[in-house]
Amino acid sequence: MNGAEAKPLVPGALEIDHPLILQCERRIMAIKRSQAEGGVESAIEVGGLLRRVKSSLKRGLWGRWLHDHVGYSHRSAVRHMMISSFAESNWKSLAKFKSLGPNKLYALAQLSPHARDRLQAQDLHQIGHNGPRKTLAQMSLVEFNALARSLDGNRRHRSPALQELLRQGVGALERLCHVLRELKGRRLPEGPRSDRFRDLLRQFLELAAQSADGVAVPAHSRHSVDN
C-alpha cells in the first residue's frame, strides 16, 4: 500500500451516500466476504480504506457508517487502521513482519521504534526466565505480547500508530464532555437514548479498552450504552 491510498477522498466533506464512500464500502465488504479477510494484506487494505473514509466523512457520520454500513466495531476499526498506519510508516521493513500475521503485526504497531529495533536485532529470543529460545514466528501470541511488553519498558516513547490511537481517545472524550455540557440540566430519557450520546460514549469506552495501559472497560458499562 502506498501513502496515497490512505489520504482522504475529500477531507471532512462527504455524506455517507457519496459515490466515493460507497466505492470504499463495496471494496471493504468484498474483502470481508473473501477467504483472505484474516490475512495481513487484507488488514492493511481495509485499514487504509477505513482511514480514508473516516477522514472524508462529515463530522458525526463515522460511527454510524462504521456500524451500519460495514459492520465493524470501533475497536476493530482502530485495530485495522493501526495496522495500515504501521505498514505505511514502516514499508521498508514490512516484508520481515508480514509472515507473523495480523495479530502480531497489530502488537508491533503499538510498540516504540526502539522496542521494534530490539525485536529485529536477534533471531532467537528467550521465553521467560527458563523457557526455550524461539523466533518471532514460532512464538504464540501470548509469548509474543509478553516479550514485546518487556522490551518496551520506556513508556514515554510511543509509536506513531499508538499516538494516533490516544489522540482519537482524547478527541472522543472531548466530544463526549461537550455533549454532556449541552445536556446539563435537561431531563434525559432513561438510558439515555440519545443516539448521539450513545455513539460518542460507545466510541470512548472502546478506545479506552485499547489504551496504552490496557484499561479494561467493565462489561456493565459497555452494556449500559446500548440500553
Stockholm file with secondary structure:
# STOCKHOLM 1.0

chainA/1-227         MNGAEAKPLVPGALEIDHPLILQCERRIMAIKRSQAEGGVESAIEVGGLLRRVKSSLKRGLWGRWLHDHVGYSHRSAVRHMMISSFAESNWKSLAKFKSLGPNKLYALAQLSPHARDRLQAQDLHQIGHNGPRKTLAQMSLVEFNALARSLDGNRRHRSPALQELLRQGVGALERLCHVLRELKGRRLPEGPRSDRFRDLLRQFLELAAQSADGVAVPAHSRHSVDN
#=GR chainA/1-227 SS CCGGGGSCSSTTTBCTTCHHHHHHHHHHHHHHHSTTTTSHHHHHHHHHHHHHHHHHBCTTCHHHHHHHHSCCCHHHHHHHHHHHHHHHHTTTTHHHHGGGCHHHHHHHHTSCHHHHHHHHTCSCEECTTTSCEECTTTSCHHHHHHHHHHHCCCTTSCCHHHHHHHHHHHHHHHHHHHHHHHHTTSCCCSSCCCHHHHHHHHHHHHHHHTSTTCCCCCHHHHHHHTC
#=GC SS_cons         CCGGGGSCSSTTTBCTTCHHHHHHHHHHHHHHHSTTTTSHHHHHHHHHHHHHHHHHBCTTCHHHHHHHHSCCCHHHHHHHHHHHHHHHHTTTTHHHHGGGCHHHHHHHHTSCHHHHHHHHTCSCEECTTTSCEECTTTSCHHHHHHHHHHHCCCTTSCCHHHHHHHHHHHHHHHHHHHHHHHHTTSCCCSSCCCHHHHHHHHHHHHHHHTSTTCCCCCHHHHHHHTC
//
